[in-house]
């Protein structure tokens, strides 16, 4: 399952630099698939929409830091545990039980993001 940031977030920013996929953004900030990845050209998001990897996407949250599910691999293939959760001082980086994903799916995502 992807990790998400709860509304208990204090906007400290500790999580953002720890993400190997550059999937974490400050609230209100546009994001791109290409940020911190080797993806270029067209990329198919999980909802089926095809976007250019360099196109800016609307923020998922305007108030607090957020994690882009299309880029989150729970640090699988990089670390033994999600680094955002490991460094969060208020434990607000938690598994999203509505987005259960196997290790295989997360590894496939990692391979798509880091060619």
C-alpha positions as CSV (number, residue, x, y, z in Angstrom):
1,X,0.0,0.0,0.0
2,X,1.2,3.5,-0.6
3,X,2.0,5.7,2.3
4,X,0.0,8.9,3.0
5,X,0.4,11.8,5.3
6,X,-2.4,12.4,7.8
7,X,-3.7,15.8,8.8
8,X,-1.6,15.6,12.0
9,X,1.3,16.8,9.8
10,X,3.1,19.8,11.3
11,X,4.7,20.7,8.0
12,X,8.2,20.2,9.3
13,X,9.5,18.9,6.0
14,X,11.6,16.1,7.5
15,X,10.1,13.5,5.1
16,X,10.6,15.3,1.8
17,X,14.4,14.8,1.4
18,X,14.2,11.2,2.5
19,X,12.1,10.0,-0.4
20,X,14.1,8.1,-3.0
21,X,11.3,8.7,-5.6
22,X,10.8,12.4,-4.9
23,X,7.1,11.5,-4.2
24,X,6.7,13.9,-1.3
25,X,5.7,17.5,-1.9
26,X,4.9,20.5,0.3
27,X,1.3,21.4,0.4
28,X,0.1,23.6,-2.5
29,X,3.1,22.7,-4.7
30,X,2.6,21.3,-8.2
31,X,4.3,18.0,-8.9
32,X,5.7,16.1,-11.9
33,X,6.4,12.5,-12.6
34,X,9.9,13.4,-13.8
35,X,10.9,15.1,-10.5
36,X,13.6,12.9,-9.1
37,X,13.0,10.0,-11.5
38,X,14.4,9.0,-14.9
39,X,11.0,9.1,-16.6
40,X,10.5,11.1,-19.8
41,X,7.8,11.3,-22.4
42,X,4.4,9.8,-21.8
43,X,3.6,8.1,-18.4
44,X,0.4,6.3,-17.6
45,X,-0.9,7.2,-14.1
46,X,-2.7,4.6,-12.1
47,X,-6.1,6.1,-13.0
48,X,-5.4,5.4,-16.6
49,X,-4.6,9.1,-17.6
50,X,-1.6,9.5,-19.8
51,X,0.5,12.6,-18.9
52,X,3.8,13.9,-20.1
53,X,6.3,13.2,-17.3
54,X,7.4,16.9,-17.4
55,X,3.8,18.3,-17.1
56,X,3.0,19.9,-13.8
57,X,0.1,18.2,-11.9
58,X,-2.1,19.9,-9.4
59,X,-1.2,19.5,-5.7
60,X,-3.0,16.7,-3.9
61,X,-3.2,18.8,-0.8
62,X,-3.0,22.5,-0.3
63,X,-2.4,22.6,3.4
64,X,0.1,19.9,4.4
65,X,2.8,17.8,2.8
66,X,1.5,15.0,0.5
67,X,2.7,11.9,-1.1
68,X,2.0,11.2,-4.8
69,X,0.7,7.6,-4.9
70,X,1.9,7.1,-8.5
71,X,5.5,7.7,-7.3
72,X,5.4,6.0,-3.9
73,X,7.1,2.6,-3.6
74,X,7.2,2.5,0.2
75,X,10.9,2.6,-0.3
76,X,10.8,-1.0,-1.6
77,X,14.0,-1.6,-3.5
78,X,15.8,1.2,-1.7
79,X,15.4,0.7,2.0
80,X,13.9,-1.8,4.5
81,X,11.2,0.6,5.6
82,X,9.5,3.7,4.4
83,X,11.9,6.5,5.2
84,X,9.3,9.2,5.5
85,X,7.7,7.2,8.4
86,X,11.1,6.6,9.9
87,X,11.9,10.3,10.2
88,X,8.4,11.8,10.9
89,X,8.5,13.3,14.4
90,X,4.7,13.0,14.8
91,X,4.1,9.6,13.1
92,X,1.8,11.0,10.4
93,X,3.3,9.0,7.5
94,X,1.2,5.9,7.6
95,X,0.2,3.0,5.3
96,X,-3.0,3.8,3.2
97,X,-5.2,0.8,3.9
98,X,-7.3,1.8,0.9
99,X,-4.4,1.3,-1.4
100,X,-3.1,-2.2,-0.7
101,X,-0.2,-3.1,-3.1
102,X,2.0,-6.1,-3.2
103,X,5.8,-5.9,-3.1
104,X,5.8,-7.0,-6.7
105,X,3.6,-4.0,-7.7
106,X,5.8,-1.6,-5.7
107,X,9.0,-3.1,-7.4
108,X,7.4,-2.7,-10.8
109,X,6.7,0.9,-10.0
110,X,10.3,1.5,-8.9
111,X,11.5,0.0,-12.2
112,X,9.1,2.3,-14.2
113,X,10.4,5.4,-12.3
114,X,14.1,4.6,-12.3
115,X,14.9,3.1,-15.8
